[in-house]
């Protein structure tokens, strides 16, 4: 079953850093990375990202590798200057 991490960020509607994060997550085992701006509801204007890994093993090793990656560390440090993490959830999902 897929592991999907959904993060919600408050900040400007600028996807530049997110576009750099996608290839980094895929380099470390993510099978898909999606990001977008919420256009309705209580989180309007916030960025929502979903990163999917094929299973728990890939999620664990992928996140461990990403956290040790200097490019990811730089990107995360840069993002934290402009964006504030609001929420993060981890889902176990399946295709239906």
FIMARPA-71702 format. One line per 10 residues: their letters; for each residue y, x, z of N, C-alpha, C. Coordinates in pm, 1 decimal. Each point is the difference from the previous one (the first is absolute). Layout:
# FIMARPA-71702
a = Y,X,Z,Y,X,Z,Y,X,Z | ...
This chain:
# FIMARPA-71702
xxxxxxxxxx = -118.6,82.9,0.0,118.6,-82.9,0.0,124.4,86.9,0.0 | 101.3,-42.7,-70.9,123.6,75.3,-11.9,79.7,-3.3,129.7 | 69.5,108.8,25.2,94.2,8.1,111.5,139.0,-0.2,-61.6 | 82.2,-96.5,39.5,134.0,-13.8,-55.9,101.8,12.4,112.7 | 91.4,94.3,-15.2,105.5,22.9,98.4,128.6,-58.6,-57.1 | 58.5,-94.9,71.8,123.3,-64.4,-43.1,110.3,39.6,97.3 | 107.1,58.5,-55.0,113.4,44.6,80.4,125.9,-71.0,-47.6 | 85.9,-32.9,95.1,126.1,-67.5,-31.4,114.1,87.8,51.4 | 93.8,31.4,-90.3,108.8,92.6,29.4,135.4,-67.4,-18.0 | 94.0,30.8,88.4,136.8,-48.5,-11.5,85.2,115.1,-50.2
xxxxxxxxxx = 77.9,-25.9,-104.2,85.9,102.1,-57.8,51.0,-46.7,-134.3 | 60.7,90.9,-73.8,54.7,-38.2,-131.0,-110.8,-33.3,-100.0 | 34.8,-78.4,-99.0,-96.5,-37.8,-104.6,-14.1,113.1,-100.9 | -40.6,114.1,47.0,-16.1,118.8,-83.4,-146.3,42.4,6.6 | -69.0,-6.0,-112.8,-142.6,30.9,-3.4,-28.2,144.7,-39.6 | 101.2,84.6,-5.4,-16.5,138.6,-44.3,-103.9,74.1,83.2 | 11.9,-4.7,131.5,-95.7,70.2,86.0,-138.5,-63.0,-8.3 | -4.6,-131.6,-8.6,-128.9,-69.2,-10.1,-73.4,40.7,-127.1 | 73.5,18.1,-106.9,-62.5,41.6,-125.9,-59.2,140.1,11.6 | 54.3,81.1,88.2,-55.4,133.2,24.6,-122.1,-7.3,91.1
xxxxxxxxxx = -3.4,-98.4,88.2,-110.6,-13.2,94.9,-128.4,-46.5,-68.5 | 11.6,-83.2,-103.1,-118.0,-52.5,-68.0,-95.7,108.0,-46.6 | 46.6,97.4,-78.0,-90.3,106.7,-45.5,-58.3,82.7,115.4 | 76.6,15.2,108.1,-52.7,75.4,114.4,-117.1,-73.7,65.1 | 14.5,-132.0,19.2,-110.4,-76.5,58.3,-121.8,0.8,-92.3 | 23.0,-13.0,-129.9,-111.7,1.4,-94.6,-67.7,136.4,-2.2 | 77.5,105.8,15.2,-55.7,135.6,8.6,-97.7,10.1,117.3 | 25.9,-77.4,104.4,-82.0,5.8,121.8,-95.5,-119.0,12.7 | -32.5,-65.2,-111.9,-107.6,-97.8,0.8,35.7,-146.1,-10.4 | 128.0,-35.0,0.4,36.9,-141.4,-15.3,-36.6,-46.6,-140.4
xxxxxxxxxx = -48.9,-122.3,-10.1,-34.3,-55.0,-131.2,114.9,-80.7,-59.6 | 92.8,-43.3,83.2,119.9,-67.0,-51.0,113.0,12.4,101.6 | 121.0,2.3,-54.4,121.2,4.3,81.8,98.8,-95.6,-65.1 | 46.1,-96.7,76.7,96.8,-98.4,-49.0,118.6,-3.3,95.2 | 119.7,-11.9,-55.9,119.5,-16.4,82.7,95.1,-94.2,-69.6 | 70.9,-76.0,78.6,98.0,-91.3,-57.4,97.5,-47.1,105.1 | 104.3,-63.8,-47.2,102.0,-56.3,87.2,-33.6,-146.7,23.6 | 3.7,-43.5,123.3,-26.3,-139.9,34.5,121.6,-83.4,-39.8 | -23.3,-106.4,-76.0,109.1,-82.9,-51.0,10.8,-137.1,64.0 | -87.7,-32.7,95.1,14.8,-127.6,68.5,-64.6,8.6,137.5
xxxxxxxxxx = 41.9,-89.6,87.2,-56.3,-4.0,134.9,76.4,87.8,97.5 | -54.5,13.2,118.0,71.9,68.0,106.9,15.3,150.9,-23.1 | -76.2,58.1,-92.3,9.3,144.0,-26.1,75.1,30.5,-129.4 | 78.6,-95.1,-48.7,76.6,18.9,-122.7,79.7,129.8,6.3 | -9.6,78.3,-107.0,73.7,125.4,-9.1,-75.7,120.8,50.4 | -110.3,-21.6,69.6,-77.8,112.7,50.3,-102.5,45.0,-104.3 | -39.2,126.3,10.7,-102.0,54.4,-89.0,-136.7,-20.8,62.8 | -96.1,-41.1,-79.9,-136.3,-18.1,48.2,-91.2,83.8,-87.6 | -79.9,83.6,65.6,-92.2,88.9,-71.6,-142.4,-32.3,41.3 | -90.7,5.8,-97.0,-143.1,-20.4,26.3,-76.1,116.1,-63.4
xxxxxxxxxx = -75.9,70.4,81.7,-79.8,113.8,-46.0,-146.3,-33.0,28.0 | -83.6,4.4,-103.1,-141.0,-38.2,14.5,-91.3,121.2,-17.0 | -97.9,8.0,88.2,-105.3,100.9,-5.0,-133.0,-73.2,-15.3 | -99.5,63.1,-61.3,-125.8,-70.7,-25.4,-79.9,-34.6,125.4 | 14.1,78.3,108.1,-77.8,-25.1,122.5,62.0,76.8,115.7 | -57.5,-18.7,119.6,53.6,65.5,120.3,-3.3,152.1,-11.2 | -106.7,53.9,-56.2,-11.2,145.6,-13.7,110.8,57.4,-86.9 | 24.5,-65.1,-113.2,106.2,45.0,-89.9,136.5,-15.9,65.3 | 19.0,-108.6,75.8,126.2,-21.5,70.9,22.6,111.6,102.3 | -100.3,27.8,81.2,13.5,102.1,103.8,26.7,138.2,-57.2
xxxxxxxxxx = -80.9,40.9,-95.6,18.5,133.5,-56.6,127.6,7.0,-83.8 | 33.0,-107.9,-68.7,120.9,-2.0,-80.9,126.2,8.5,83.3 | 5.4,-74.6,108.5,118.3,3.9,85.5,11.2,134.1,72.4 | -113.4,54.1,40.8,1.8,131.0,65.6,51.7,106.1,-97.5 | -45.2,-4.7,-123.8,44.7,95.7,-100.9,147.5,-20.7,-33.4 | 42.7,-125.5,-10.8,140.8,-28.2,-30.5,90.5,52.9,110.4 | -38.3,-22.7,125.8,83.2,45.2,111.6,10.8,152.2,5.8 | -98.2,70.2,-54.3,2.8,146.2,-1.7,67.7,55.2,-125.9 | 30.1,-86.5,-95.4,59.2,40.7,-127.5,150.9,23.4,18.6 | 49.3,121.7,-26.6,142.8,27.6,16.3,89.7,-90.1,-85.6
xxxxxxxxxx = -46.0,-38.6,-118.5,79.2,-89.9,-84.2,14.2,-137.3,64.4 | -108.1,-49.5,60.7,6.1,-129.1,67.7,87.7,9.4,125.3 | -12.1,108.2,75.4,82.6,18.4,119.2,148.4,1.4,-36.1 | 35.0,69.3,-109.1,138.0,5.7,-44.9,49.4,-139.2,-39.1 | -82.9,-72.1,-74.4,35.8,-133.4,-45.4,18.9,-95.1,118.6 | -89.0,6.5,96.6,9.5,-84.8,118.2,125.7,32.0,80.4 | 31.9,128.8,14.9,121.1,39.7,72.1,124.8,-50.7,-71.9 | 0.0,9.5,-131.4,113.6,-47.2,-78.8,14.4,-151.8,11.0 | -112.4,-70.4,-7.9,3.0,-146.5,8.9,49.1,-46.9,136.2 | -36.5,71.3,106.0,39.4,-43.0,134.7,150.2,12.5,24.2
xxxxxxxxxx = 70.7,72.2,-86.3,145.8,9.7,11.6,68.0,-127.2,-50.4 | -65.0,-69.9,-91.6,60.7,-114.9,-66.9,-68.5,-131.7,33.5 | -129.1,4.9,27.5,-78.5,-121.3,22.1,-53.7,-5.1,142.6 | -20.0,-122.6,47.7,-58.2,-21.3,132.8,-126.7,-83.1,-16.0 | -111.8,55.1,47.3,-125.4,-73.6,-4.2,9.5,-120.8,92.0 | -27.5,-118.9,-54.3,7.0,-124.9,75.9,-136.4,-45.2,49.2 | -102.3,23.5,-83.0,-131.8,-52.7,32.9,-104.2,71.1,-85.6 | -119.9,15.7,53.5,-112.0,53.3,-78.2,-126.3,-72.3,45.2 | -78.1,-44.5,-98.7,-126.6,-67.6,27.1,-108.7,64.3,-83.6 | -120.7,1.1,53.2,-116.5,51.7,-72.7,-97.7,-114.7,-17.1
xxxxxx = -36.4,-26.9,-125.5,-90.6,-109.6,-32.5,-130.5,54.0,-54.3 | -108.2,-65.8,34.0,-128.0,23.0,-66.0,-16.5,-116.4,-95.7 | -5.5,30.5,-129.7,-1.7,-106.5,-98.3,-111.8,13.2,-100.1 | -17.7,-103.3,-76.7,-98.8,1.7,-107.1,54.5,-79.2,-117.2 | -44.3,36.1,-119.4,37.5,-74.8,-118.3,-77.1,-132.3,-0.6 | 70.1,-106.3,-29.7,-63.4,-132.2,-6.3,22.0,-63.4,-135.6
